[in-house]
Amino acid sequence: GMSGGTDSSVAAMRLLEAGYEVTGVTFRFYELNDSTEYLEDARHLAERLGIRHITYDAREIFRKQIIEYFVREYMVGHTPVPCTLCNNYLKWPLLSKIADEMGIFYIATGHYVRKVKVDDTCYITYAADSDKDQTFFLWGLKQDILRRMMLPMGDITKVEARAFAAERGFQKVAVKRDSLGVCFCPMDYRSFLKKWLVSNCQSQVSVGQPQVSAGQTWSTEVRRGRFVDEKGDFIAWHEGYPFYTVGQRRGLGIHLNRAVFVKEIRPEKNEVVLASLQALEKTEMFLKDWNIVNRERLLGHADIIVKIRYRKQENHCTVTVTTDNFLHVQLHEPLTAIASGQAAAFYKDGLLLGGGIIVEESLLQSL
């Protein structure tokens, strides 16, 4: 998979130098400001390397499975994880499909992760560059993908990757900026959401994987609403509930004599509940749309690490499966800002054991 950036470009170079026959595939997922410079960069690199290059137009499926999901999740008061869904349900499966059609077994990207095989089971594990590690985004991949994955960037740092490209005369590759945030709204998602709702307000969107909860409704209208406390008493006016996320403190647009955080979002009332940080603490959560690499390594053990944010804290927990087929995550210490729609990933001994999507407890019976 060649995005035109530094990481995937160096990955192609490293595979080629290792003696592999390489075919580069560039996906057209979303083109910010209609820029196609990345396509030209990928084509030019492939030409210099002397490898075959393919462009695959996936803009329509990306819109339906990722962008429309992203919008709908915010409109039902959740916090979406588009990069996680894109990797697990779109990017890697598409690479696998194209490879199958071409009679190619191995598939590779520029992800900063490594792969290990333990007792005939393949696992993702941490990258050598802890600052760039991307394991958190790949918990949904199953063995049919994991067995085929090659990850040439897992054992080097980003600094080494830039030097690798520069030493071989690929100066433009060496100095490319890192991509930040979500590819279709790298800065403020609120501006993207406003624009999207205006241009798409005539049609309801479809939902990608995972599904938005059954019985939930949403509209394309964003209007001013009420900030309230935990008792429901009015505090101030907000700009519209989709523009806030659970755990948020900055950017609320209000000034109080105490620190407050978003505790809950109520789309049906257009209300955002504010509370102290302590009020956001939880000791358990439930996951839907989950994937487990090896049940024996994960379920029932007291030394599992769970992460609910990329680069953020690691918490110990015990994971079990409920009778309704949700994952129950019992946290050993309270954790704040657990938001419906977010992802949770599990680790033990450095191995990525799986993960899932956090779901509101009040909706467990309706799913």
C-alpha positions in Angstrom: 0.0 0.0 0.0 1.7 3.2 -1.2 0.1 6.4 0.0 2.8 8.6 -1.4 4.1 9.5 2.1 7.5 8.7 3.7 6.5 5.6 5.6 4.9 3.6 2.8 7.6 4.8 0.3 10.4 3.6 2.5 8.5 0.3 3.1 8.5 -0.3 -0.6 12.2 0.5 -0.8 13.1 -1.9 2.0 11.1 -4.7 0.5 12.7 -4.2 -2.8 16.2 -4.2 -1.3 15.3 -7.4 0.6 14.8 -9.1 -2.7 11.0 -9.1 -3.0 9.1 -8.4 -6.2 7.0 -5.3 -5.3 3.8 -4.0 -6.7 2.6 -0.6 -5.3 -1.1 0.1 -4.8 -2.3 3.6 -4.1 -5.9 4.0 -2.8 -7.9 7.0 -3.7 -9.9 7.3 -0.4 -10.4 11.0 0.0 -8.6 14.0 -1.6 -8.4 17.0 0.7 -9.0 20.1 -1.4 -9.1 17.9 -4.5 -5.3 17.5 -4.3 -3.9 14.5 -6.2 -0.2 15.3 -5.5 0.0 12.1 -3.5 -0.9 10.1 -6.6 1.8 11.7 -8.7 4.3 11.2 -5.9 3.5 7.5 -5.6 3.6 7.0 -9.4 6.9 8.8 -9.6 8.5 6.8 -6.8 7.3 3.5 -8.4 8.8 4.6 -11.7 12.2 5.4 -10.0 12.1 2.1 -8.2 11.2 0.2 -11.3 8.1 -1.5 -9.8 4.6 -1.9 -11.1 2.1 0.7 -9.7 -1.7 0.5 -9.5 -4.2 3.2 -8.6 -7.4 1.9 -7.0 -10.4 4.3 -6.7 -12.1 3.5 -3.4 -13.7 7.0 -2.9 -17.3 5.7 -3.0 -16.8 2.9 -0.5 -14.7 5.1 1.7 -17.5 7.6 1.8 -20.1 5.0 2.7 -18.1 3.0 5.2 -16.0 5.7 6.8 -17.2 9.3 6.2 -20.9 8.6 6.6 -20.2 6.4 9.7 -18.1 9.3 11.1 -20.9 11.8 10.7 -23.6 9.6 12.0 -21.7 8.7 15.1 -21.3 12.3 16.1 -24.9 12.9 15.3 -26.0 10.2 17.8 -23.6 11.6 20.5 -20.8 9.1 20.1 -17.0 9.6 19.5 -16.1 7.7 16.2 -12.8 6.0 15.4 -12.5 6.3 11.6 -8.8 5.4 11.3 -9.5 2.1 13.2 -12.4 1.2 11.0 -10.5 2.1 7.8 -7.6 -0.1 8.7 -9.6 -3.1 9.9 -12.5 -3.1 7.5 -11.3 -1.3 4.4 -7.6 -0.8 3.8 -6.1 -4.2 4.7 -9.1 -6.2 3.3 -8.8 -4.2 0.0 -5.1 -4.9 -0.2 -5.8 -8.6 0.4 -8.5 -8.6 -2.3 -6.2 -6.9 -4.9 -3.4 -9.3 -4.0 -5.7 -12.3 -4.5 -6.7 -11.0 -7.9 -3.0 -10.7 -8.9 -1.9 -14.0 -7.4 0.2 -12.3 -4.8 0.4 -13.7 -1.2 2.1 -11.0 0.9 0.6 -7.6 1.6 2.5 -4.7 3.2 2.1 -1.1 4.4 4.2 1.5 6.1 2.6 0.9 9.5 4.9 1.2 12.5 4.1 -2.2 14.0 5.7 -5.6 14.1 4.4 -9.2 13.7 5.3 -12.3 15.7 4.2 -15.9 15.5 3.5 -17.7 18.8 2.1 -21.3 18.8 1.1 -21.0 15.1 -0.9 -17.8 15.8 0.2 -14.5 14.3 0.1 -11.4 16.5 0.7 -7.7 16.0 3.2 -6.3 18.5 4.8 -3.0 19.4 7.1 -1.1 16.9 10.7 -0.3 17.7 9.7 3.4 17.6 7.4 3.7 20.6 6.5 7.3 19.6 5.1 6.1 16.2 3.6 2.7 17.3 0.3 2.1 15.5 -0.8 -1.2 17.1 -3.9 0.4 18.6 -5.5 0.8 15.1 -5.1 -2.9 14.1 -7.0 -4.9 16.7 -9.7 -6.0 14.3 -7.5 -7.9 11.9 -8.0 -11.6 11.7 -5.6 -14.5 11.0 -6.3 -14.5 7.2 -4.9 -11.0 7.0 -2.3 -11.3 9.8 -0.6 -14.3 8.2 0.0 -12.4 4.9 1.2 -9.1 6.5 4.7 -7.8 6.0 5.7 -4.9 8.1 9.0 -3.5 7.0 8.8 -0.3 9.2 8.3 -2.1 12.5 12.0 -2.4 13.4 13.2 1.1 12.6 12.4 4.6 13.8 10.9 7.5 11.9 14.3 9.3 12.0 16.0 6.2 10.5 13.3 6.0 7.9 13.9 9.6 6.7 17.7 8.9 6.7 17.1 5.7 4.7 15.3 7.6 2.0 17.8 10.5 1.9 20.8 8.2 1.7 19.3 6.7 -1.5 18.6 10.0 -3.1 14.9 10.3 -2.4 15.0 13.7 -0.8 11.4 14.5 -1.3 10.4 11.3 0.4 12.8 12.0 3.3 11.3 15.4 4.2 7.6 14.8 3.8 5.5 15.9 6.7 3.7 13.4 8.8 0.0 13.3 8.3 -2.0 14.5 11.3 -5.4 13.5 12.5 -8.2 12.1 10.3 -7.3 12.3 6.6 -10.6 13.9 5.5 -10.6 16.5 8.3 -7.1 16.8 9.7 -7.8 19.8 11.8 -11.2 20.6 13.3 -13.9 18.0 12.7 -16.6 20.5 13.6 -15.9 22.5 10.4 -16.1 19.4 8.3 -19.2 18.2 10.0 -21.0 21.6 9.4 -20.0 21.6 5.7 -21.0 17.9 5.3 -24.4 18.3 6.9 -25.2 21.3 4.7 -24.3 19.6 1.5 -25.9 16.2 2.4 -28.9 17.3 4.5 -31.4 15.9 2.0 -30.4 12.3 2.5 -29.8 10.0 5.4 -26.4 8.3 5.5 -25.8 4.6 5.5 -23.6 3.1 8.2 -20.3 1.3 7.8 -18.9 -1.4 10.2 -19.5 -1.4 13.1 -23.2 -0.6 13.2 -24.8 2.4 15.0 -27.0 1.0 17.7 -30.5 -0.1 16.7 -33.3 2.2 17.6 -31.1 5.3 17.6 -32.2 8.3 15.5 -30.5 11.5 14.4 -31.2 14.5 12.3 -29.0 16.7 10.1 -29.8 19.8 12.1 -27.3 21.3 14.5 -28.7 24.1 16.7 -27.9 25.8 19.9 -28.6 23.9 23.1 -28.1 23.7 26.8 -25.1 22.9 28.9 -26.5 21.4 32.1 -25.2 20.0 35.3 -25.7 16.4 36.5 -29.1 17.4 38.0 -30.3 18.9 34.7 -30.0 22.5 35.8 -29.0 25.0 33.1 -25.4 26.3 33.1 -24.9 28.0 29.7 -25.7 27.7 26.0 -23.7 25.5 23.6 -23.3 25.5 19.8 -24.8 22.1 19.2 -24.3 18.7 20.9 -22.3 17.1 18.0 -19.5 19.6 18.5 -18.5 18.1 21.9 -17.0 14.8 23.1 -17.0 13.0 26.4 -14.0 14.1 28.5 -13.7 17.5 26.7 -12.6 20.4 28.8 -11.1 23.0 26.4 -13.2 24.8 23.8 -16.5 24.7 25.7 -16.8 28.5 25.4 -17.8 29.1 29.0 -16.0 30.5 32.0 -16.7 29.1 35.4 -14.9 29.2 38.7 -14.2 25.5 38.5 -12.9 23.0 36.0 -15.7 21.1 34.2 -15.7 18.3 31.7 -18.2 16.8 29.3 -19.7 13.9 31.1 -22.7 13.0 28.8 -24.2 14.0 25.5 -28.0 13.8 25.1 -28.9 14.1 21.4 -32.6 13.7 21.9 -32.6 16.8 24.2 -29.7 18.6 22.5 -28.1 18.8 26.0 -24.5 18.4 27.0 -23.9 17.4 30.7 -20.9 19.0 32.4 -19.4 17.7 35.6 -16.1 17.4 37.6 -13.4 15.0 36.4 -14.1 12.7 39.2 -17.7 12.3 38.1 -16.4 10.9 34.8 -14.6 8.0 36.4 -15.8 4.4 35.6 -14.6 1.0 36.6 -16.1 -1.0 33.8 -17.1 -0.8 30.2 -18.7 -3.0 27.5 -17.6 -3.6 24.0 -19.5 -4.5 20.8 -18.1 -5.5 17.4 -15.1 -7.1 19.1 -12.3 -9.3 17.8 -10.1 -11.5 19.9 -6.9 -13.0 18.4 -6.6 -15.7 21.1 -9.3 -16.2 23.7 -7.1 -18.3 26.1 -4.6 -15.4 26.3 -7.2 -12.7 26.9 -10.3 -13.9 28.7 -10.3 -14.1 32.5 -6.7 -13.0 33.1 -6.1 -10.2 35.6 -3.0 -8.9 33.9 -4.5 -7.6 30.7 -3.6 -4.0 29.6 -6.4 -2.0 27.9 -5.9 1.3 26.0 -8.8 3.5 24.9 -6.7 6.1 23.2 -3.8 6.1 20.9 -0.6 7.1 22.7 -2.5 7.4 26.0 -2.5 5.6 29.3 -2.4 1.9 29.9 -4.8 0.4 32.4 -5.0 -3.1 33.8 -8.3 -5.0 33.5 -10.0 -8.4 33.4 -12.1 -9.2 30.3 -15.0 -11.6 30.0 -17.8 -12.3 27.6 -21.4 -11.6 28.7 -24.4 -13.8 27.9 -25.4 -11.2 25.3 -22.0 -11.6 23.6 -20.5 -8.3 24.6 -17.1 -8.0 26.1 -17.2 -6.9 29.7 -14.1 -5.0 30.8 -13.6 -4.7 34.5 -11.0 -2.0 35.2 -8.7 -2.4 38.2 -8.5 1.3 38.7 -11.1 4.0 37.7 -10.7 5.5 34.2 -12.1 8.8 33.0 -13.6 9.9 29.7 -14.8 6.5 28.5 -16.9 7.5 25.5 -19.4 5.4 23.4 -18.0 4.8 20.0 -14.4 4.8 21.0 -12.2 1.8 20.5 -10.5 -0.2 23.2 -7.5 -2.4 22.5 -6.0 -5.2 24.7 -2.4 -6.2 25.2 -0.4 -8.8 27.2 3.3 -9.4 27.1 3.6 -6.9 24.2 1.1 -8.8 22.0 -2.1 -7.1 20.6 -4.8 -9.5 21.7 -7.9 -7.8 20.2 -10.3 -5.0 20.9 -13.8 -3.6 20.3 -16.0 -0.6 20.2 -17.3 0.9 23.5 -21.0 0.9 23.8 -23.4 2.7 26.2 -24.6 0.5 29.0 -28.2 1.8 28.5 -28.2 0.4 25.0 -26.9 -3.0 25.7 -30.3 -4.7 25.5 -31.3 -3.0 22.2 -28.3 -4.1 20.3 
